Amino acid sequence: RGCLFVAAVLRESCEIAGVGAGLLLEWTLSERPTLHGAVVAHDSPIINLVYGPYDNGPLITVDAYGVFRIWDFTLNCGMLLSQQIAIQSSCPMPAPGSSILGS
């Protein structure tokens, strides 16, 4: 019993986000696991997700562009964005489907 947080990627464009947006899903684990909440967390795929160091969070996500987001979790409101930090990189992002390794 408890919660499981999962990162996913949006395959098709929709009203609130484009293709490739990072989704954050919250599953409630019980005899019948249930999707309890879903939020578009980033404009690009989530590449890392960590929880803790405490039993009640926070949940931290980072996307492919170096945007870190800190999420607070409450039983009444679900996942709430509490802080964002963008790390600027001098390395260009590779185009989708391309390799960063030489051929």
N, CA, C and O atoms as CSV, one atom per row, in Angstrom:
chain,resi,resn,atom,element,x,y,z
A,1,ARG,N,N,0.844,-1.180,0.000
A,1,ARG,CA,C,0.000,0.000,0.000
A,1,ARG,C,C,0.882,1.234,0.000
A,1,ARG,O,O,1.997,1.215,0.521
A,2,GLY,N,N,0.383,2.288,-0.579
A,2,GLY,CA,C,1.135,3.523,-0.677
A,2,GLY,C,C,0.960,4.131,-2.041
A,2,GLY,O,O,-0.025,3.871,-2.731
A,3,CYS,N,N,1.930,4.951,-2.431
A,3,CYS,CA,C,1.883,5.637,-3.727
A,3,CYS,C,C,3.098,5.275,-4.560
A,3,CYS,O,O,4.170,4.976,-4.034
A,4,LEU,N,N,2.909,5.308,-5.864
A,4,LEU,CA,C,3.988,5.092,-6.819
A,4,LEU,C,C,3.922,6.243,-7.813
A,4,LEU,O,O,2.867,6.519,-8.384
A,5,PHE,N,N,5.056,6.915,-8.019
A,5,PHE,CA,C,5.123,8.001,-8.988
A,5,PHE,C,C,5.843,7.505,-10.231
A,5,PHE,O,O,6.888,6.863,-10.136
A,6,VAL,N,N,5.280,7.805,-11.397
A,6,VAL,CA,C,5.790,7.299,-12.670
A,6,VAL,C,C,5.909,8.457,-13.656
A,6,VAL,O,O,5.027,9.312,-13.731
A,7,ALA,N,N,7.007,8.477,-14.413
A,7,ALA,CA,C,7.186,9.454,-15.481
A,7,ALA,C,C,6.778,8.808,-16.802
A,7,ALA,O,O,7.062,7.635,-17.044
A,8,ALA,N,N,6.115,9.579,-17.646
A,8,ALA,CA,C,5.685,9.094,-18.958
A,8,ALA,C,C,5.878,10.208,-19.979
A,8,ALA,O,O,6.135,11.357,-19.618
A,9,VAL,N,N,5.752,9.859,-21.251
A,9,VAL,CA,C,5.913,10.829,-22.336
A,9,VAL,C,C,4.640,10.856,-23.169
A,9,VAL,O,O,4.103,9.809,-23.531
A,10,LEU,N,N,4.166,12.046,-23.467
A,10,LEU,CA,C,2.961,12.220,-24.271
A,10,LEU,C,C,3.268,11.866,-25.731
A,10,LEU,O,O,4.166,12.448,-26.338
A,11,ARG,N,N,2.526,10.922,-26.282
A,11,ARG,CA,C,2.762,10.473,-27.658
A,11,ARG,C,C,2.089,11.345,-28.693
A,11,ARG,O,O,2.588,11.483,-29.810
A,12,GLU,N,N,0.962,11.934,-28.335
A,12,GLU,CA,C,0.202,12.748,-29.279
A,12,GLU,C,C,-0.076,14.115,-28.668
A,12,GLU,O,O,-0.195,14.257,-27.451
A,13,SER,N,N,-0.175,15.102,-29.523
A,13,SER,CA,C,-0.467,16.452,-29.065
A,13,SER,C,C,-1.894,16.514,-28.516
A,13,SER,O,O,-2.780,15.801,-28.987
A,14,CYS,N,N,-2.102,17.365,-27.527
A,14,CYS,CA,C,-3.436,17.551,-26.974
A,14,CYS,C,C,-3.633,19.035,-26.662
A,14,CYS,O,O,-2.768,19.850,-26.982
A,15,GLU,N,N,-4.747,19.391,-26.050
A,15,GLU,CA,C,-5.070,20.792,-25.774
A,15,GLU,C,C,-4.068,21.482,-24.861
A,15,GLU,O,O,-3.839,22.685,-24.987
A,16,ILE,N,N,-3.465,20.728,-23.940
A,16,ILE,CA,C,-2.617,21.370,-22.938
A,16,ILE,C,C,-1.124,21.117,-23.106
A,16,ILE,O,O,-0.323,21.725,-22.396
A,17,ALA,N,N,-0.729,20.241,-24.020
A,17,ALA,CA,C,0.696,19.956,-24.202
A,17,ALA,C,C,0.953,19.359,-25.571
A,17,ALA,O,O,0.061,18.801,-26.210
A,18,GLY,N,N,2.201,19.495,-26.003
A,18,GLY,CA,C,2.592,18.954,-27.293
A,18,GLY,C,C,3.232,17.585,-27.172
A,18,GLY,O,O,3.467,17.081,-26.074
A,19,VAL,N,N,3.508,16.998,-28.322
A,19,VAL,CA,C,4.156,15.695,-28.384
A,19,VAL,C,C,5.490,15.759,-27.639
A,19,VAL,O,O,6.245,16.720,-27.791
A,20,GLY,N,N,5.775,14.747,-26.842
A,20,GLY,CA,C,7.036,14.677,-26.124
A,20,GLY,C,C,7.021,15.313,-24.744
A,20,GLY,O,O,8.035,15.290,-24.047
A,21,ALA,N,N,5.894,15.879,-24.336
A,21,ALA,CA,C,5.815,16.488,-23.005
A,21,ALA,C,C,5.977,15.418,-21.940
A,21,ALA,O,O,5.553,14.276,-22.117
A,22,GLY,N,N,6.595,15.804,-20.831
A,22,GLY,CA,C,6.798,14.883,-19.717
A,22,GLY,C,C,5.603,14.867,-18.786
A,22,GLY,O,O,5.183,15.911,-18.286
A,23,LEU,N,N,5.058,13.689,-18.554
A,23,LEU,CA,C,3.907,13.528,-17.675
A,23,LEU,C,C,4.363,12.929,-16.351
A,23,LEU,O,O,5.292,12.123,-16.304
A,24,LEU,N,N,3.701,13.331,-15.288
A,24,LEU,CA,C,3.953,12.780,-13.967
A,24,LEU,C,C,2.655,12.134,-13.494
A,24,LEU,O,O,1.629,12.802,-13.367
A,25,LEU,N,N,2.711,10.826,-13.234
A,25,LEU,CA,C,1.534,10.059,-12.846
A,25,LEU,C,C,1.674,9.590,-11.404
A,25,LEU,O,O,2.753,9.188,-10.969
A,26,GLU,N,N,0.575,9.648,-10.676
A,26,GLU,CA,C,0.554,9.169,-9.298
A,26,GLU,C,C,-0.416,7.998,-9.197
A,26,GLU,O,O,-1.613,8.145,-9.444
A,27,TRP,N,N,0.113,6.841,-8.834
A,27,TRP,CA,C,-0.696,5.632,-8.671
A,27,TRP,C,C,-0.857,5.352,-7.184
A,27,TRP,O,O,0.112,5.414,-6.427
A,28,THR,N,N,-2.069,5.047,-6.770
A,28,THR,CA,C,-2.339,4.608,-5.415
A,28,THR,C,C,-2.314,3.090,-5.424
A,28,THR,O,O,-3.058,2.454,-6.170
A,29,LEU,N,N,-1.454,2.510,-4.590
A,29,LEU,CA,C,-1.303,1.067,-4.563
A,29,LEU,C,C,-2.192,0.476,-3.480
A,29,LEU,O,O,-2.149,0.894,-2.323
A,30,SER,N,N,-2.975,-0.474,-3.863
A,30,SER,CA,C,-3.850,-1.201,-2.946
A,30,SER,C,C,-4.168,-2.529,-3.625
A,30,SER,O,O,-3.442,-2.949,-4.526
A,31,GLU,N,N,-5.226,-3.185,-3.212
A,31,GLU,CA,C,-5.596,-4.428,-3.893
A,31,GLU,C,C,-5.890,-4.173,-5.361
A,31,GLU,O,O,-5.624,-5.021,-6.212
A,32,ARG,N,N,-6.442,-2.999,-5.655
A,32,ARG,CA,C,-6.689,-2.581,-7.040
A,32,ARG,C,C,-5.951,-1.275,-7.287
A,32,ARG,O,O,-6.488,-0.206,-6.998
A,33,PRO,N,N,-4.716,-1.335,-7.822
A,33,PRO,CA,C,-3.971,-0.101,-8.083
A,33,PRO,C,C,-4.793,0.848,-8.964
A,33,PRO,O,O,-5.433,0.429,-9.929
A,34,THR,N,N,-4.758,2.140,-8.604
A,34,THR,CA,C,-5.581,3.134,-9.278
A,34,THR,C,C,-4.747,4.348,-9.642
A,34,THR,O,O,-3.949,4.827,-8.837
A,35,LEU,N,N,-4.935,4.846,-10.865
A,35,LEU,CA,C,-4.308,6.106,-11.254
A,35,LEU,C,C,-5.041,7.215,-10.512
A,35,LEU,O,O,-6.215,7.478,-10.774
A,36,HIS,N,N,-4.344,7.860,-9.589
A,36,HIS,CA,C,-4.959,8.860,-8.720
A,36,HIS,C,C,-4.794,10.273,-9.275
A,36,HIS,O,O,-5.641,11.134,-9.035
A,37,GLY,N,N,-3.708,10.519,-10.017
A,37,GLY,CA,C,-3.488,11.853,-10.550
A,37,GLY,C,C,-2.504,11.829,-11.701
A,37,GLY,O,O,-1.637,10.959,-11.778
A,38,ALA,N,N,-2.650,12.799,-12.596
A,38,ALA,CA,C,-1.734,12.956,-13.725
A,38,ALA,C,C,-1.591,14.439,-14.011
A,38,ALA,O,O,-2.565,15.190,-13.976
A,39,VAL,N,N,-0.362,14.849,-14.295
A,39,VAL,CA,C,-0.106,16.256,-14.584
A,39,VAL,C,C,0.967,16.348,-15.669
A,39,VAL,O,O,1.902,15.548,-15.705
A,40,VAL,N,N,0.814,17.344,-16.558
A,40,VAL,CA,C,1.876,17.636,-17.518
A,40,VAL,C,C,2.940,18.377,-16.708
A,40,VAL,O,O,2.749,19.530,-16.323
A,41,ALA,N,N,4.057,17.705,-16.457
A,41,ALA,CA,C,5.075,18.235,-15.552
A,41,ALA,C,C,6.158,19.041,-16.258
A,41,ALA,O,O,6.748,19.943,-15.663
A,42,HIS,N,N,6.425,18.718,-17.533
A,42,HIS,CA,C,7.501,19.374,-18.284
A,42,HIS,C,C,7.127,19.447,-19.762
A,42,HIS,O,O,6.271,18.701,-20.238
A,43,ASP,N,N,7.787,20.365,-20.481
A,43,ASP,CA,C,7.581,20.481,-21.930
A,43,ASP,C,C,8.345,19.423,-22.709
A,43,ASP,O,O,8.052,19.185,-23.881
A,44,SER,N,N,9.315,18.790,-22.077
A,44,SER,CA,C,10.098,17.731,-22.714
A,44,SER,C,C,10.100,16.511,-21.785
A,44,SER,O,O,9.663,16.616,-20.639
A,45,PRO,N,N,10.583,15.361,-22.257
A,45,PRO,CA,C,10.540,14.155,-21.426
A,45,PRO,C,C,11.262,14.314,-20.091
A,45,PRO,O,O,12.292,14.982,-20.005
A,46,ILE,N,N,10.713,13.697,-19.065
A,46,ILE,CA,C,11.356,13.641,-17.752
A,46,ILE,C,C,12.470,12.603,-17.847
A,46,ILE,O,O,12.229,11.458,-18.227
A,47,ILE,N,N,13.695,13.011,-17.499
A,47,ILE,CA,C,14.816,12.084,-17.590
A,47,ILE,C,C,15.231,11.540,-16.224
A,47,ILE,O,O,15.987,10.572,-16.145
A,48,ASN,N,N,14.735,12.162,-15.142
A,48,ASN,CA,C,15.035,11.647,-13.813
A,48,ASN,C,C,13.939,12.072,-12.851
A,48,ASN,O,O,13.364,13.153,-12.977
A,49,LEU,N,N,13.661,11.210,-11.895
A,49,LEU,CA,C,12.622,11.439,-10.901
A,49,LEU,C,C,13.129,10.851,-9.590
A,49,LEU,O,O,13.494,9.677,-9.535
A,50,VAL,N,N,13.152,11.662,-8.535
A,50,VAL,CA,C,13.587,11.172,-7.220
A,50,VAL,C,C,12.579,11.608,-6.172
A,50,VAL,O,O,11.895,12.620,-6.325
A,51,TYR,N,N,12.500,10.827,-5.106
A,51,TYR,CA,C,11.543,11.090,-4.040
A,51,TYR,C,C,12.276,11.068,-2.716
A,51,TYR,O,O,13.082,10.176,-2.453
A,52,GLY,N,N,11.994,12.046,-1.893
A,52,GLY,CA,C,12.574,12.035,-0.554
A,52,GLY,C,C,13.367,13.282,-0.282
A,52,GLY,O,O,13.312,14.219,-1.080
A,53,PRO,N,N,14.073,13.337,0.764
A,53,PRO,CA,C,14.550,12.257,1.611
A,53,PRO,C,C,13.575,11.854,2.718
A,53,PRO,O,O,13.875,10.960,3.510
A,54,TYR,N,N,12.439,12.490,2.777
A,54,TYR,CA,C,11.486,12.203,3.849
A,54,TYR,C,C,10.333,11.356,3.322
A,54,TYR,O,O,10.151,11.245,2.110
A,55,ASP,N,N,9.558,10.764,4.214
A,55,ASP,CA,C,8.425,9.924,3.810
A,55,ASP,C,C,7.381,10.698,3.012
A,55,ASP,O,O,6.639,10.112,2.223
A,56,ASN,N,N,7.323,12.003,3.214
A,56,ASN,CA,C,6.321,12.806,2.507
A,56,ASN,C,C,6.948,13.683,1.425
A,56,ASN,O,O,6.387,14.718,1.064
A,57,GLY,N,N,8.094,13.280,0.912
A,57,GLY,CA,C,8.673,13.968,-0.234
A,57,GLY,C,C,9.830,14.867,0.146
A,57,GLY,O,O,10.446,14.694,1.197
A,58,PRO,N,N,10.119,15.816,-0.705
A,58,PRO,CA,C,9.385,16.172,-1.919
A,58,PRO,C,C,9.745,15.256,-3.088
A,58,PRO,O,O,10.663,14.440,-3.004
A,59,LEU,N,N,9.007,15.412,-4.162
A,59,LEU,CA,C,9.267,14.709,-5.408
A,59,LEU,C,C,10.002,15.690,-6.313
A,59,LEU,O,O,9.566,16.831,-6.464
A,60,ILE,N,N,11.108,15.265,-6.919
A,60,ILE,CA,C,11.910,16.141,-7.781
A,60,ILE,C,C,11.997,15.512,-9.158
A,60,ILE,O,O,12.318,14.331,-9.291
A,61,THR,N,N,11.706,16.311,-10.191
A,61,THR,CA,C,11.819,15.852,-11.573
A,61,THR,C,C,12.778,16.771,-12.323
A,61,THR,O,O,12.935,17.942,-11.975
A,62,VAL,N,N,13.418,16.223,-13.358
A,62,VAL,CA,C,14.258,17.026,-14.246
A,62,VAL,C,C,13.976,16.570,-15.673
A,62,VAL,O,O,13.817,15.379,-15.941
A,63,ASP,N,N,13.918,17.543,-16.587
A,63,ASP,CA,C,13.627,17.195,-17.981
A,63,ASP,C,C,14.883,17.261,-18.838
A,63,ASP,O,O,15.968,17.575,-18.348
A,64,ALA,N,N,14.726,16.965,-20.107
A,64,ALA,CA,C,15.839,16.897,-21.052
A,64,ALA,C,C,16.513,18.249,-21.272
A,64,ALA,O,O,17.632,18.292,-21.784
A,65,TYR,N,N,15.872,19.345,-20.902
A,65,TYR,CA,C,16.439,20.687,-21.078
A,65,TYR,C,C,17.093,21.220,-19.815
A,65,TYR,O,O,17.538,22.368,-19.800
A,66,GLY,N,N,17.166,20.419,-18.750
A,66,GLY,CA,C,17.807,20.864,-17.525
A,66,GLY,C,C,16.904,21.658,-16.597
A,66,GLY,O,O,17.391,22.418,-15.760
A,67,VAL,N,N,15.595,21.493,-16.735
A,67,VAL,CA,C,14.651,22.163,-15.848
A,67,VAL,C,C,14.313,21.216,-14.706
A,67,VAL,O,O,13.752,20.143,-14.925
A,68,PHE,N,N,14.657,21.617,-13.483
A,68,PHE,CA,C,14.356,20.855,-12.279
A,68,PHE,C,C,13.085,21.409,-11.663
A,68,PHE,O,O,12.928,22.624,-11.549
A,69,ARG,N,N,12.182,20.534,-11.267
A,69,ARG,CA,C,10.950,20.965,-10.603
A,69,ARG,C,C,10.774,20.174,-9.323
A,69,ARG,O,O,11.008,18.967,-9.276
A,70,ILE,N,N,10.357,20.880,-8.291
A,70,ILE,CA,C,10.107,20.269,-6.991
A,70,ILE,C,C,8.611,20.274,-6.757
A,70,ILE,O,O,7.956,21.311,-6.861
A,71,TRP,N,N,8.077,19.105,-6.439
A,71,TRP,CA,C,6.644,18.905,-6.272
A,71,TRP,C,C,6.340,18.540,-4.822
A,71,TRP,O,O,6.999,17.681,-4.237
A,72,ASP,N,N,5.351,19.191,-4.260
A,72,ASP,CA,C,4.840,18.816,-2.948
A,72,ASP,C,C,3.604,17.965,-3.169
A,72,ASP,O,O,2.854,18.176,-4.122
A,73,PHE,N,N,3.401,17.021,-2.298
A,73,PHE,CA,C,2.270,16.121,-2.415
A,73,PHE,C,C,1.384,16.276,-1.193
A,73,PHE,O,O,1.857,16.181,-0.061
A,74,THR,N,N,0.092,16.516,-1.421
A,74,THR,CA,C,-0.869,16.578,-0.323
A,74,THR,C,C,-2.046,15.660,-0.649
A,74,THR,O,O,-2.380,15.462,-1.817
A,75,LEU,N,N,-2.655,15.115,0.362
A,75,LEU,CA,C,-3.798,14.228,0.138
A,75,LEU,C,C,-4.976,14.982,-0.454
A,75,LEU,O,O,-5.720,14.424,-1.261
A,76,ASN,N,N,-5.160,16.237,-0.069
A,76,ASN,CA,C,-6.307,17.014,-0.552
A,76,ASN,C,C,-6.127,17.532,-1.973
A,76,ASN,O,O,-7.073,17.531,-2.760
A,77,CYS,N,N,-4.915,17.974,-2.305
A,77,CYS,CA,C,-4.693,18.639,-3.599
A,77,CYS,C,C,-3.840,17.845,-4.575
A,77,CYS,O,O,-3.700,18.248,-5.730
A,78,GLY,N,N,-3.269,16.735,-4.146
A,78,GLY,CA,C,-2.417,15.962,-5.038
A,78,GLY,C,C,-1.053,16.610,-5.209
A,78,GLY,O,O,-0.487,17.124,-4.244
A,79,MET,N,N,-0.514,16.592,-6.431
A,79,MET,CA,C,0.810,17.125,-6.713
A,79,MET,C,C,0.736,18.613,-7.012
A,79,MET,O,O,-0.037,19.049,-7.864
A,80,LEU,N,N,1.553,19.392,-6.295
A,80,LEU,CA,C,1.596,20.838,-6.490
A,80,LEU,C,C,3.036,21.252,-6.762
A,80,LEU,O,O,3.945,20.898,-6.011
A,81,LEU,N,N,3.238,22.009,-7.847
A,81,LEU,CA,C,4.571,22.515,-8.163
A,81,LEU,C,C,4.943,23.575,-7.139
A,81,LEU,O,O,4.210,24.549,-6.966
A,82,SER,N,N,6.080,23.399,-6.453
A,82,SER,CA,C,6.465,24.369,-5.439
A,82,SER,C,C,7.699,25.179,-5.818
A,82,SER,O,O,7.897,26.283,-5.309
A,83,GLN,N,N,8.537,24.635,-6.716
A,83,GLN,CA,C,9.755,25.345,-7.072
A,83,GLN,C,C,10.277,24.855,-8.418
A,83,GLN,O,O,10.064,23.706,-8.804
A,84,GLN,N,N,10.973,25.764,-9.133
A,84,GLN,CA,C,11.568,25.402,-10.421
A,84,GLN,C,C,12.938,26.034,-10.531
A,84,GLN,O,O,13.130,27.195,-10.169
A,85,ILE,N,N,13.898,25.259,-11.036
A,85,ILE,CA,C,15.249,25.745,-11.261
A,85,ILE,C,C,15.669,25.288,-12.644
A,85,ILE,O,O,15.570,24.103,-12.962
A,86,ALA,N,N,16.142,26.222,-13.480
A,86,ALA,CA,C,16.601,25.876,-14.829
A,86,ALA,C,C,18.116,25.978,-14.870
A,86,ALA,O,O,18.682,27.030,-14.571
A,87,ILE,N,N,18.764,24.897,-15.237
A,87,ILE,CA,C,20.221,24.856,-15.371
A,87,ILE,C,C,20.536,25.078,-16.847
A,87,ILE,O,O,20.141,24.281,-17.698
A,88,GLN,N,N,21.239,26.147,-17.142
A,88,GLN,CA,C,21.584,26.451,-18.530
A,88,GLN,C,C,22.808,25.632,-18.938
A,88,GLN,O,O,23.783,25.534,-18.193
A,89,SER,N,N,22.739,25.056,-20.115
A,89,SER,CA,C,23.833,24.243,-20.630
A,89,SER,C,C,24.366,24.856,-21.914
A,89,SER,O,O,23.604,25.399,-22.715
A,90,SER,N,N,25.681,24.768,-22.107
A,90,SER,CA,C,26.272,25.256,-23.351
A,90,SER,C,C,26.231,24.182,-24.434
A,90,SER,O,O,26.589,24.443,-25.583
A,91,CYS,N,N,25.794,22.978,-24.072
A,91,CYS,CA,C,25.704,21.876,-25.036
A,91,CYS,C,C,24.349,21.920,-25.718
A,91,CYS,O,O,23.324,21.958,-25.037
A,92,PRO,N,N,24.317,21.917,-27.046
A,92,PRO,CA,C,23.025,21.898,-27.736
A,92,PRO,C,C,22.329,20.563,-27.560
A,92,PRO,O,O,22.979,19.522,-27.467
A,93,MET,N,N,21.010,20.593,-27.516
A,93,MET,CA,C,20.227,19.364,-27.421
A,93,MET,C,C,20.196,18.692,-28.784
A,93,MET,O,O,19.995,19.371,-29.791
A,94,PRO,N,N,20.388,17.383,-28.848
A,94,PRO,CA,C,20.306,16.687,-30.132
A,94,PRO,C,C,18.876,16.676,-30.646
A,94,PRO,O,O,17.924,16.679,-29.866
A,95,ALA,N,N,18.737,16.664,-31.946
A,95,ALA,CA,C,17.404,16.572,-32.544
A,95,ALA,C,C,16.788,15.219,-32.211
A,95,ALA,O,O,17.511,14.232,-32.074
A,96,PRO,N,N,15.460,15.155,-32.080
A,96,PRO,CA,C,14.833,13.861,-31.786
A,96,PRO,C,C,15.224,12.806,-32.807
A,96,PRO,O,O,15.202,13.064,-34.011
A,97,GLY,N,N,15.577,11.632,-32.336
A,97,GLY,CA,C,15.951,10.533,-33.223
A,97,GLY,C,C,17.393,10.513,-33.629
A,97,GLY,O,O,17.844,9.559,-34.263
A,98,SER,N,N,18.156,11.577,-33.268
A,98,SER,CA,C,19.573,11.593,-33.637
A,98,SER,C,C,20.429,11.107,-32.478
A,98,SER,O,O,19.966,11.016,-31.341
A,99,SER,N,N,21.653,10.803,-32.776
A,99,SER,CA,C,22.574,10.293,-31.762
A,99,SER,C,C,23.579,11.373,-31.385
A,99,SER,O,O,23.982,12.178,-32.225
A,100,ILE,N,N,23.980,11.387,-30.122
A,100,ILE,CA,C,24.996,12.341,-29.698
A,100,ILE,C,C,26.394,11.767,-29.896
A,100,ILE,O,O,27.392,12.459,-29.700
A,101,LEU,N,N,26.457,10.487,-30.289
A,101,LEU,CA,C,27.739,9.832,-30.517
A,101,LEU,C,C,28.123,9.977,-31.984
A,101,LEU,O,O,27.259,10.001,-32.862
A,102,GLY,N,N,29.387,10.069,-32.236
A,102,GLY,CA,C,29.867,10.144,-33.614
A,102,GLY,C,C,29.603,8.846,-34.361
A,102,GLY,O,O,29.403,7.797,-33.749
A,103,SER,N,N,29.603,8.923,-35.695
A,103,SER,CA,C,29.341,7.713,-36.479
A,103,SER,C,C,30.629,7.055,-36.909
A,103,SER,O,O,30.602,6.023,-37.579
